[in-house]
Amino acid sequence: MSQRITGARAGIAWPTVWLIIACYLAWGLALWAMPLWLGVVFGGVAIALHASLQHEVIHGHPFTQQWLNDLLIWPPLMLVVPYARFKATHLAHHHDEVITDPYDDPESNFLTAEVWRSLPAAVRCILRMNNTLAGRLCIGPLVGMIGFFISEWRVRDASVLRGWAWHVPALTAVLAVVGASPMPLWSYLIAAYVGMSILKLRTYLEHRAHERASGRSVIVERGGVFGFLFLNNNLHVVHHMHPRVAWYRLPALYRSRKDHYQQRNGGYVYASYAEVFMRYFWRAKDPVAHPLWRR
C-alpha cells in the first residue's frame, strides 16, 4: 500500500493541470460571458473550486517543483486571504496532534471555555448562530474573515508581513481583471462571498473534538457535486492520513480500505451532505467552547 501511495506522486498530476485551466476559463466566462445574476453564482462556484485547487497545490501538486505549482494558483480570486498565509496556516494545521486545539490549530473553530465566557452576550449569540449550518453558510464567511484578520494581526511575524506584502500586487492583478470585465465590483464581491459560503459547508464538519487525533477528521461518503468542488476532501480522514495523494485518487484509496478508515476515525461518518443539511441546518453540531480542551 505504501508503495502504491508513494507512486501516486510520480510524474505530473495532469487531471489537476486541466482542472486548473478549466477553473480559470470558468471564472473568465462568469466575468465576461454570462448574465449578471448567473455570473455571480457561476463565479462563486469557480472561486470555491479555485480555493480547493489552492489546497491541492499546497500539498505538492500537480508538479514536483513547488514554485511551479505556486505559480499556477497564486491569484487570490477570493480576494481576502493571501495565498502565502493560507499555505502557512494550512500546513501548520496538518500537525494532526493539534487539530481543533483553540490555540495551536490555526483552522480550529473552537474557543477555550475561558475566552467563551469573557465574550459579550451579543458576540456569543453570533457565534452560536455560526455553529448551525444555516448560520455558517450565511454569516460564516464574515465571521471567519474577522477571526482570520484578528489572528493575523496578533502574530506580528515577519513571515506574516511578507505574506500580506505579496498579497497586495496579487490582489491588484485580480481587481484589474475584474475592473476590465463587464461585471461590477459589487457583484464580484457577492460572488466571492458565495464562494466562501460554499467552502464553509466543507469546513463545517471537517473536524470534531475527540481525545484521539485520528478520530477528529470526518468522512462524508457520497460527496456528490460538493465532493467535486471540494476535490474529495469530504473523505477528510483519508486526506489527513495521506496528504500527498492527489485528489482524484482519494475515492479509490478510501474504497480499498473503507473499514480501516472508518475504524481509524472512530465512526465519524456521514452518508452524504444531504444528511448533514437535515441534521444540522437549524441546530449546532458542536459547542463554541472546546469540550475537551485542557490547558
Phi, psi and omega in degrees: 000316182297324179293318180295319179295317178298320180298335179295341180272353183287140176075198184261134177277082187298323176303326178289320178301310182294325180290324176297316178298315180297324180295315178294323177296317178297318178299316178296320177298319179298322182285322192247335195238013183232154169304153190304311183297320180289324177297322178296313181293310182295323177296320177299320178295316179297321179294319177297317179296321179298319177297321177295323178291325173301317177300318179297317181296321179305327182269017168098027180235158001269351182253164178283339178272113184294327180298326179288321175300312181299323181297328181291333197233009189293333185297129181276078183300334178278351172078316197267340186247117175298134180303318181298324180284322174301316181297313183294314183289325181290320178294326174294323177299331184282006165281094194302333183293343180255004183304130182077355178299126184298338181255316190267345176260109183293347180254010181290140174264001182268151168248163171284160179299323181295314178295318180302315181292335183277350185282148174298155183302321181296320179293319178298322178297317179297317182290326174297316178299320180295341180271359165271156180294321178301315178295319181298322180287327185272307183253353183304316178301318180292314178300317180296318179297315180298314178299319179296314181296320179296315181294323178294320180296324183287335185290312178053046182252154181298324181293327176293315179298320178296317180301317179287327178295318177292334181292328185300306178293328178294316178295320178300319180296316180295315180295329177294319178295314178299318180296330179278348183270167176289345183283125177295153182300320182298326178290321178294324177298323176294317179300318178297321178294320176300316178300316178295323179296318177302316181294332179295334174297318180294312186283345183304318185234015180305323185226151176228163173287130180202147181298322180266136177300324182291342181265013187259352186249138192274163165233122168249107194295313181252098184283332181060215181296327178292324177301322177292313180297330180268005181052048174064019175284001167296334173270063198287327178294327178294317178298318182291328178283331182225067188294344181267358179279134182297152185303322186282354176262349185296318181300316179294322178297319178295314181297328183290337181217044185306311182298323180297314182291322179290327174289321181300318184264016173066030178075021177280079191226137171237148181289321184197171175289337174299319177298320180298316178299315183295324185276327192234007184300318182251359180226155185283140173280324184229157167286162177287319177282132181300122185284347185239356187291134177233142180296000000 
